[in-house]
Amino acid sequence: MAVWLIPLIVAAVIGIGLYKNVNIYETLTDGAKEGMYMWIAIVPHLVIMMAAVAVFRASGAAAELASWMAPFLSLFGIPADVVPLALIRPISGSATLAMLDQLMQEHGADSYIAKLAAIMQGSTDTTLYVLAVYFGAAGIKKTGDALKIGLLADAAAFFFAIIAASWLL
């Protein structure tokens, strides 16, 4: 179905454009120009976020923070192995995907830790990344409320991930 769906959508858009006497080629090139300007606006924010994640992980700050939090979090059934994933997830999806893969290889894909990490990975968003890249590209400066709500949603997702992973065992 997917093989035919995209060409059908493209054909429908072209057909509607022709029906409404829209210059399709000019509209397409104008959209491409806007896309290039948006890309140029996003790249600096993206580079800064990638550098911040790399420094946070390479410096050992993520692991150190996780080791400080581990005794407290173990009271709630949160293994220390998933704490770095929970800390990095609001910043970078690809970094936590690599962490998830590593956890699954270390503990097995059916382990509690792997299930918990997978649920955390799938139910949370890269809040700080979204704020930096998309809000930055849109020129939105006041991100305080969005940051609070995004991190609160991530915390709720982490909490419910623990319940879901415990239920799955």
C-alpha positions in Angstrom: 0.0 0.0 0.0 2.8 2.4 0.8 4.3 1.9 -2.6 1.2 3.4 -4.2 0.1 5.8 -1.4 2.9 8.4 -1.8 2.6 8.6 -5.6 -1.2 9.0 -5.2 -0.8 11.8 -2.8 1.7 13.6 -5.1 -0.7 13.1 -8.0 -3.6 14.4 -6.0 -1.7 17.5 -5.0 -0.6 18.1 -8.6 -4.2 17.5 -9.8 -5.6 20.0 -7.3 -3.0 22.5 -8.1 -3.7 22.3 -11.9 -7.5 22.5 -11.1 -7.0 25.7 -9.1 -4.6 27.2 -11.7 -1.6 27.2 -9.3 1.9 27.5 -10.8 3.1 24.2 -9.3 6.8 24.5 -10.2 7.1 28.1 -8.8 5.3 27.1 -5.6 7.6 24.1 -5.2 10.7 26.2 -5.7 9.4 28.8 -3.2 8.8 26.1 -0.7 12.3 24.7 -1.3 13.8 28.2 -0.7 11.9 28.5 2.6 13.2 25.1 3.6 16.8 26.1 2.9 16.3 29.3 5.0 14.8 27.2 7.8 17.7 24.7 7.6 20.2 27.5 7.9 18.4 28.8 10.9 18.3 25.4 12.6 21.9 24.3 12.1 23.5 26.5 14.7 21.1 25.3 17.4 21.6 21.7 16.3 25.4 21.9 16.5 25.3 23.4 20.0 22.9 20.7 21.2 25.1 17.9 19.7 28.2 19.4 21.3 26.5 19.8 24.7 25.4 16.1 24.6 28.9 15.0 23.6 30.6 17.0 26.4 28.0 15.8 29.0 28.6 12.1 28.1 32.3 12.3 27.4 33.1 14.2 30.6 31.5 11.5 32.7 29.0 14.0 34.2 26.1 11.8 33.2 27.5 8.7 34.8 28.6 10.7 37.9 25.1 12.2 38.3 23.6 8.8 37.8 25.8 7.3 40.5 24.7 10.1 43.0 21.0 9.5 42.2 21.2 5.7 42.2 20.6 5.1 46.0 17.6 7.3 46.0 16.1 6.0 42.8 16.6 2.3 43.8 14.0 2.9 46.5 11.5 3.3 43.7 12.6 0.3 41.7 14.7 2.3 39.2 17.9 0.5 38.4 21.1 2.6 38.2 21.7 1.4 34.6 18.7 3.3 33.2 19.5 6.6 35.0 21.9 7.9 32.3 19.2 7.2 29.7 16.7 9.1 31.7 19.1 12.1 32.1 20.1 12.2 28.4 16.7 11.5 26.9 15.4 15.1 27.1 18.5 16.2 25.2 19.2 13.6 22.6 17.2 10.8 21.1 20.0 9.2 19.1 22.3 9.1 22.2 19.6 7.3 24.2 18.9 4.9 21.4 22.6 3.9 21.5 22.3 3.5 25.3 19.1 1.4 24.9 21.0 -0.9 22.5 23.9 -1.2 24.9 21.5 -2.0 27.8 19.8 -4.7 25.7 23.1 -6.3 24.8 24.3 -6.2 28.4 21.1 -7.4 30.1 19.1 -9.1 27.4 16.1 -7.7 25.5 13.6 -9.4 27.8 15.2 -8.2 31.1 13.4 -5.7 33.4 16.1 -3.1 32.7 15.7 -3.4 28.9 11.9 -3.2 29.1 12.1 -0.2 31.3 14.6 1.5 29.1 12.6 0.8 26.0 9.4 2.1 27.5 11.3 5.2 28.7 12.8 5.7 25.2 9.4 5.3 23.5 7.2 7.3 25.8 9.3 10.5 26.3 10.5 13.3 24.0 13.7 15.2 23.5 12.4 18.2 25.2 15.5 20.3 25.4 16.4 19.4 21.7 12.9 20.5 20.6 13.2 23.8 22.5 16.6 24.6 21.2 16.2 23.6 17.6 12.6 24.2 16.7 11.8 27.1 19.1 15.2 28.7 18.2 14.4 28.4 14.4 11.0 29.9 15.0 12.5 32.8 17.0 10.7 32.0 20.2 12.7 33.4 23.1 10.4 32.7 26.1 10.5 29.0 26.5 10.2 28.8 30.3 6.7 27.4 30.4 7.3 25.0 27.5 10.4 23.7 29.3 8.6 23.2 32.6 5.7 21.4 30.9 8.0 19.3 28.7 10.2 18.1 31.6 7.1 17.5 33.7 5.6 15.3 30.9 9.0 13.5 30.7 9.0 12.9 34.4 5.5 11.5 34.3 6.4 9.3 31.4 9.4 8.0 33.4 7.2 7.3 36.4 4.6 5.4 34.3 7.4 3.5 32.5 8.4 2.0 35.8 4.8 0.9 36.5 4.4 -0.5 32.9 7.7 -2.3 33.0 6.9 -3.8 36.5 3.5 -4.9 35.1 5.1 -6.6 32.1 7.2 -8.8 34.3 
